[in-house]
Amino acid sequence: MSLRLRRPALPKGVVVMLAVSAVAFVAIIVSDLLVPPPPEERFRLLRQEMNELRATADSCREALEREEAELRAADARFDSLKSQIEYYEGLDPRGVPADSYEAYLDAFNAYNTGIPERAAAGDTLEAHYQACREIVQLHNEVADSARALAAELGLLQDSLGSEPRR
């Protein structure tokens, strides 16, 4: 034997009221999506977005500076290895002397082994640089939009030196 609980039926008035409330709720959501916010609210949102993009761009710039410093340090190590290789190769016109050959091979192998890593680091830096440029470009576009809206709202001082209207 199974027990089934029966839900009492809702009164018709309650069902109608719930339906009307649902329609009103949907209408409010749709109107919020279709009606743009007032200019002052748009300006506030643009400034907020501009500030977030500025922080992102600054963080990106700092990361780029660190990557560039690491790449310069790697280049200095490569230059040092290359100098060592040239030194060993210049010791004797017939080739690297036998007593220096092991040190020469170590420098030569280290140089060759590091080339793919150095190339990849350069490619990564270039990709990060492009990403940072896109962030800065987006920031500038948002700043231009905010400036135009501020001018439209009369928040900017004009070129004649008159005060902004409020």
C-alpha positions as CSV (number, residue, x, y, z in Angstrom):
1,M,0.0,0.0,0.0
2,S,1.5,3.4,-1.0
3,L,0.7,6.7,0.6
4,R,0.1,9.6,-1.6
5,L,-0.1,13.0,-0.2
6,R,-2.6,15.3,-1.9
7,R,-1.7,18.9,-2.3
8,P,-4.7,21.1,-1.7
9,A,-5.6,23.1,-4.8
10,L,-4.8,26.7,-4.7
11,P,-7.7,29.1,-4.8
12,K,-8.2,30.6,-8.3
13,G,-7.5,34.1,-6.9
14,V,-4.1,33.0,-5.7
15,V,-3.3,31.4,-9.0
16,V,-4.3,34.6,-10.9
17,M,-2.3,36.8,-8.5
18,L,0.8,34.6,-9.0
19,A,0.4,34.7,-12.8
20,V,0.0,38.5,-12.7
21,S,3.0,38.8,-10.4
22,A,5.1,36.7,-12.7
23,V,4.1,38.7,-15.8
24,A,4.9,42.0,-13.9
25,F,8.3,40.6,-12.8
26,V,9.2,39.6,-16.4
27,A,8.0,43.0,-17.6
28,I,10.3,44.8,-15.1
29,I,13.3,42.7,-16.1
30,V,12.6,43.3,-19.8
31,S,12.2,47.0,-19.3
32,D,15.5,47.2,-17.4
33,L,17.2,45.5,-20.3
34,L,15.5,47.6,-23.0
35,V,15.6,51.0,-21.2
36,P,19.2,52.3,-20.9
37,P,20.3,53.6,-17.5
38,P,20.3,57.3,-17.1
39,P,23.4,59.2,-18.3
40,E,24.7,59.8,-14.8
41,E,24.6,56.0,-14.1
42,R,26.2,55.2,-17.4
43,F,29.0,57.8,-16.6
44,R,29.5,56.1,-13.2
45,L,29.7,52.7,-14.8
46,L,32.2,53.9,-17.4
47,R,34.4,55.4,-14.7
48,Q,34.3,52.2,-12.8
49,E,35.2,50.2,-15.9
50,M,37.9,52.7,-16.7
51,N,39.4,52.4,-13.2
52,E,39.3,48.6,-13.4
53,L,41.0,48.6,-16.8
54,R,43.6,51.1,-15.5
55,A,44.5,48.7,-12.6
56,T,44.7,45.8,-15.1
57,A,46.9,47.8,-17.5
58,D,49.2,48.8,-14.6
59,S,49.5,45.2,-13.4
60,C,50.1,44.1,-17.0
61,R,52.9,46.7,-17.4
62,E,54.5,45.6,-14.1
63,A,54.4,41.9,-15.3
64,L,56.0,42.9,-18.6
65,E,58.8,44.8,-16.9
66,R,59.6,41.7,-14.8
67,E,59.5,39.4,-17.9
68,E,61.7,41.9,-19.8
69,A,64.2,41.9,-16.9
70,E,64.3,38.1,-16.9
71,L,64.8,38.0,-20.6
72,R,67.7,40.6,-20.4
73,A,69.3,38.4,-17.7
74,A,68.9,35.4,-19.9
75,D,70.5,37.3,-22.8
76,A,73.4,38.3,-20.6
77,R,73.9,34.6,-19.8
78,F,73.8,33.8,-23.5
79,D,76.3,36.5,-24.3
80,S,78.6,35.1,-21.6
81,L,78.3,31.6,-22.9
82,K,79.0,32.9,-26.5
83,S,82.1,34.7,-25.3
84,Q,83.3,31.6,-23.6
85,I,82.8,29.6,-26.7
86,E,84.6,32.2,-28.8
87,Y,87.4,32.3,-26.3
88,Y,87.9,28.5,-26.4
89,E,87.7,28.5,-30.2
90,G,90.3,31.2,-30.4
91,L,92.9,29.5,-28.3
92,D,94.4,27.6,-31.2
93,P,93.8,28.0,-34.9
94,R,93.6,24.2,-35.3
95,G,90.7,24.0,-32.9
96,V,89.9,23.9,-29.2
97,P,92.8,22.5,-27.2
98,A,92.2,19.1,-25.5
99,D,92.7,20.4,-22.0
100,S,89.9,23.0,-22.6
101,Y,87.6,20.8,-24.6
102,E,85.4,19.7,-21.7
103,A,84.7,23.3,-20.5
104,Y,84.2,24.3,-24.2
105,L,81.6,21.5,-24.6
106,D,79.8,22.5,-21.4
107,A,79.5,26.1,-22.6
108,F,78.5,25.0,-26.2
109,N,75.8,22.6,-24.9
110,A,74.5,25.0,-22.4
111,Y,74.2,27.7,-25.2
112,N,72.5,25.3,-27.6
113,T,70.2,23.8,-25.0
114,G,69.0,27.3,-23.9
115,I,68.1,28.5,-27.4
116,P,64.6,27.0,-27.6
117,E,63.8,28.2,-24.1
118,R,65.0,31.7,-25.0
119,A,63.0,31.8,-28.2
120,A,59.9,30.7,-26.3
121,A,60.4,33.3,-23.6
122,G,60.7,36.0,-26.4
123,D,57.5,34.7,-28.0
124,T,55.7,34.7,-24.7
125,L,56.9,38.3,-23.9
126,E,55.6,39.4,-27.3
127,A,52.2,37.8,-26.7
128,H,51.9,39.4,-23.3
129,Y,52.9,42.7,-24.8
130,Q,50.1,42.5,-27.4
131,A,47.6,41.5,-24.7
132,C,48.7,44.6,-22.6
133,R,48.3,46.8,-25.7
134,E,44.7,45.5,-26.2
135,I,43.9,46.3,-22.5
136,V,45.3,49.8,-22.9
137,Q,43.4,50.3,-26.1
138,L,40.2,49.2,-24.5
139,H,40.9,51.6,-21.5
140,N,41.4,54.4,-24.0
141,E,38.1,53.7,-25.8
142,V,36.2,53.6,-22.5
143,A,38.0,56.8,-21.4
144,D,36.9,58.5,-24.7
145,S,33.3,57.3,-24.1
146,A,33.4,58.6,-20.5
147,R,34.8,62.0,-21.7
148,A,32.2,62.4,-24.4
149,L,29.4,61.5,-21.9
150,A,30.9,63.9,-19.3
151,A,30.9,66.7,-22.0
152,E,27.3,65.8,-22.8
153,L,26.4,66.1,-19.1
154,G,28.3,69.4,-18.8
155,L,30.8,68.0,-16.3
156,L,33.9,69.2,-18.3
157,Q,35.4,72.7,-18.3
158,D,35.3,74.0,-21.8
159,S,38.3,75.5,-23.7
160,L,37.3,79.1,-22.8
161,G,37.9,78.4,-19.1
162,S,34.3,78.5,-17.9
163,E,33.3,76.3,-15.1
164,P,31.4,73.0,-15.6
165,R,27.7,73.3,-15.0
166,R,26.1,71.2,-12.4
